[in-house]
Amino acid sequence: MSVQSVAADVDVDLRQLFASLARNWLRILVVALVVTGLAFALTWLATPHYRAETRLLIETRESVYTRPDGTNDNDKPILDEEGVTSQVEVVSSTDILKQVAQKLNLSRLPEFDETADMPMLSRLLVIAGLKSDPNEIPPEERVLTKMREKLNVYRIEKSRVIVIEFSSENPRLAAEIPNAIADAYISVQGNANIESNSAATDWLAPEIADLSKRVKDAEAKVASYRAQSDLLMGGNNSVLATQQLSELSSELSRVRANRASAEATADSVRRALQNGGSLDAVPEVLSSELIQRLRERQVELKTNIADLSTSLLDNHPRIRALRSQLADLDRQIRNEAEKIMKGLMTQAQTAQARENQLVADVNTLKAASARAGDQQVELDALQREATAQRQLLESYLTRYREASSRKDSNYLPVDARVFSRAVAPSEPYFPKILPITAAAFVGSLLLMAIVTLLQELFSGRAMRPAAGARFDRIEQVPMPVAHEPSNHEPADIEDLEDRTAEAQAEPQAAGAAPATAPATGEDVKSARPTLGEVEIDKAVEKLITTGAARAIFVSPEGDEAAASSVLVAREISDAGLRVLLLDLTASGAASRPMLDSGLFPGITNLLASEAQFSDVIHPDLYSDCHVIPVGTADPVRAMRAADRLPIIMQSLTTAYDLVVVECGPADAQGINRLVGEGTEVFLSLLEPNDEVAQAAVELIESGYPDLTLVTPVGYEKPGTPVPGRRSAA
């Protein structure tokens, strides 16, 4: 059969759980009111603290009228997020805080230096060595430590605003200190700018002198090289040979274009004359004034011939004369065109001659320009060096003049300004009596409600059996049959000794008698001697009626006698009480039949800190009782923590109505750790003998006069037996 956990066997009864709040409302309310009263008293008596803040804005403070020439607002870098954060650290630096502390003389105030007015209690604690002596720390360091505790400097997110926040018991100081810190920061930044400006002027002066000498030398090299190389400069700041070559190249291109144009025009006129084509398509022919007049005359004659042809025949002398004049005009036009063609050819020949001359001149200038180019490269390099040196010199001179003027006038603006100064607060920020009192009331109510719910939950009163959490039927194991024991307990030690002697004599007499017939169960019960022990039912009735919280069982006869504690625990559990059986036997005789195994974590694991309560508490397979077995940890290691047993027992008695402890053959000293308020001690026996009697006498003599002897022999529960509730071994 599988073992189920406690969580699988029970459910939480939410109605019962939250009903505990109504049952304990008075306690919850009283505790909440007490806590609220304490909170109100503490806040009323607490020293008020005031808080004020000063705000700085990081921005460019250079005026447009004092800005250096050639610069603007965009030229100066603005601090980024990391830069502003760095300024926060500067504001809260030790140097600035020291200046403020000295300026305001904070060391004389007890708020910043406890040695100024140390209370008598603190002095006594220092003398007793329970508190470190503040006089061992330098006064300046004590003041700085207190200032840092009360100071809060931070940057407002996504801005260049720095907030200086300070709290103090004095509202005036709460405003003066952050204002003084802001002023000290601006002063420190101004001094830093002055030092930087002075360092710049000190560095620029020798640099300017050295640069002046280097500029002079560079310009002298340029002039000397130009004189040696005979480089004549023409227009456009270029070498004369190069300029001439450029001009000749342009002229050569123009001449070549004119020659080509003339040759093309002459060729077109020649083709028109040779082919007898019209000369009107040649622009040069049409542009001739003579040809234009001849063309006008030709048009006039053609008009006259056309007018006369309407009234005269073609052979009319007048028409023939006009036709003759028209043919003569055509010849004149062609002759004039030939002259134009010859002129164009002559122009082309002239252009060719000019081109040849220019080509020769260009070739000559190319060689000269190449030589001048090499010399010009060297000259340009010298000029660049001289120009760079001069520009650097001029830049240094400008900066030096600006730095010197600012140094003389002592004008160096700081890139920060105070735009919101702190004012003395009229109300303290701590303590807020009403919010704190209300929070204490609500918090205590909530906390007490949680504590009440947890107590109800861990006590088990809010638990109910889970649906279906029952086990299968098992075979009933009968107990040994014996005679009905008497219902009275031994009155004193002598009675126990007498009964022990009788128990020894009766078996001997019984052994001497001849066996005539087999003994029945009733015979065995009547023949069994007693020491005044009670049955299981009587022990259960005693525990229930007395309201005992703990039942300690001692079994001098060993593991078999441990059945008494198991049966008692099960019967009381069946009666509706929350019962837990703690097995402290070496062999696990009490817990093994309840769990069908000895491999579960138990009390040794709990003592050895290898498990928690929830890990070692298991359900009995055959009843509603819970069991803590012996466990699987090293017993030697567990016994080293035996002093924790009283604490464990106290925790268990808080959660359960009854805790049954099976101790095995323990003595009085062994059960001392288990005894507490509401404890009943039982001695379990199977057969009365000297060992049992001696154990009972020792327990009575050791301070347990109410010892009860109980036996499981012959126990049968009246009525219909419930399967699974009778096995104890």
FENZIFEN-V664193 format. One record per residue. PHI is phi in whole degrees, 0 to 359 (999 if undefined). Layout:
[[PHI] [PHI]]
This chain:
[[999] [282] [267] [259] [282] [297] [295] [276] [263] [228] [239] [271] [273] [296] [296] [293] [296] [280] [293] [295] [294] [291] [290] [250] [297] [294] [298] [299] [294] [297] [297] [298] [292] [296] [297] [297] [297] [297] [296] [296] [295] [295] [292] [292] [273] [292] [288] [290] [239] [248] [225] [221] [218] [241] [241] [248] [243] [272] [206] [284] [254] [288] [281] [293] [273] [252] [290] [301] [299] [82] [236] [218] [296] [284] [285] [270] [292] [261] [300] [273] [299] [294] [295] [294] [297] [295] [294] [300] [293] [295] [300] [266] [288] [295] [298] [293] [296] [297] [299] [294] [298] [290] [294] [267] [54] [286] [293] [274] [266] [298] [295] [252] [218] [293] [287] [293] [210] [285] [295] [297] [297] [295] [296] [294] [296] [293] [295] [284] [81] [273] [216] [291] [282] [294] [292] [287] [264] [302] [303] [298] [291] [297] [295] [297] [298] [295] [296] [294] [295] [264] [263] [220] [246] [210] [257] [289] [301] [58] [205] [249] [258] [249] [255] [252] [247] [219] [241] [203] [285] [255] [298] [294] [293] [300] [264] [292] [294] [296] [295] [294] [295] [296] [296] [295] [297] [295] [296] [296] [295] [297] [297] [295] [294] [296] [297] [295] [294] [295] [297] [293] [294] [295] [277] [288] [302] [292] [296] [295] [299] [293] [294] [299] [294] [291] [294] [299] [295] [293] [292] [294] [296] [297] [295] [295] [291] [296] [292] [289] [273] [54] [271] [271] [264] [261] [292] [61] [56] [235] [294] [300] [298] [292] [295] [297] [299] [294] [293] [295] [294] [294] [297] [298] [295] [294] [296] [297] [293] [296] [298] [296] [293] [295] [298] [293] [292] [297] [293] [292] [294] [298] [294] [294] [290] [290] [269] [69] [279] [283] [268] [289] [280] [265] [296] [295] [290] [292] [283] [285] [294] [297] [294] [296] [294] [295] [293] [292] [295] [297] [294] [297] [295] [295] [292] [297] [299] [293] [291] [286] [294] [283] [241] [239] [277] [294] [270] [292] [305] [293] [291] [294] [295] [295] [294] [295] [296] [294] [291] [293] [296] [297] [294] [295] [295] [294] [296] [294] [294] [296] [297] [298] [298] [294] [294] [294] [294] [295] [297] [293] [293] [295] [297] [295] [295] [295] [295] [297] [293] [294] [299] [295] [294] [297] [298] [293] [288] [299] [297] [293] [292] [297] [295] [292] [295] [298] [291] [292] [300] [295] [294] [296] [298] [294] [293] [297] [298] [294] [295] [298] [297] [291] [298] [297] [296] [295] [297] [296] [295] [295] [295] [295] [296] [295] [296] [294] [294] [293] [294] [292] [272] [56] [245] [221] [294] [265] [278] [195] [211] [271] [254] [210] [269] [286] [239] [296] [288] [265] [235] [286] [272] [213] [269] [268] [298] [294] [298] [294] [295] [296] [295] [296] [295] [295] [295] [293] [300] [296] [295] [294] [297] [295] [298] [297] [296] [292] [298] [295] [290] [284] [288] [91] [292] [266] [259] [220] [301] [287] [297] [81] [274] [235] [253] [292] [293] [234] [289] [282] [258] [288] [270] [297] [266] [212] [287] [291] [286] [285] [258] [246] [259] [298] [280] [205] [293] [296] [299] [297] [292] [298] [295] [293] [296] [297] [296] [281] [284] [298] [297] [292] [295] [294] [287] [284] [288] [287] [278] [260] [208] [294] [280] [270] [295] [295] [297] [295] [296] [287] [275] [283] [287] [229] [241] [87] [285] [247] [277] [298] [299] [295] [295] [297] [297] [296] [294] [287] [290] [279] [67] [296] [262] [222] [232] [260] [252] [246] [240] [296] [279] [105] [294] [295] [286] [291] [297] [299] [296] [294] [294] [298] [298] [292] [293] [292] [296] [293] [283] [106] [267] [275] [233] [229] [254] [255] [266] [248] [284] [288] [261] [72] [295] [276] [272] [298] [291] [275] [243] [58] [193] [245] [255] [272] [295] [213] [295] [293] [294] [293] [292] [276] [61] [261] [206] [252] [303] [295] [273] [256] [268] [233] [275] [293] [291] [237] [200] [273] [287] [256] [227] [246] [285] [295] [102] [243] [282] [293] [299] [296] [295] [294] [291] [293] [254] [297] [293] [276] [300] [301] [293] [296] [297] [296] [295] [291] [293] [288] [271] [237] [290] [213] [245] [262] [243] [263] [260] [72] [281] [266] [255] [296] [294] [288] [260] [298] [290] [264] [278] [209] [293] [74] [256] [244] [254] [239] [244] [269] [218] [253] [229] [293] [206] [298] [297] [293] [298] [296] [296] [295] [298] [297] [293] [293] [292] [272] [110] [237] [290] [272] [300] [242] [266] [226] [230] [268] [290] [74] [281] [223] [280] [292] [91] [287] [290] [264] [303] [86] [248] [242] [276] [231] [222]]
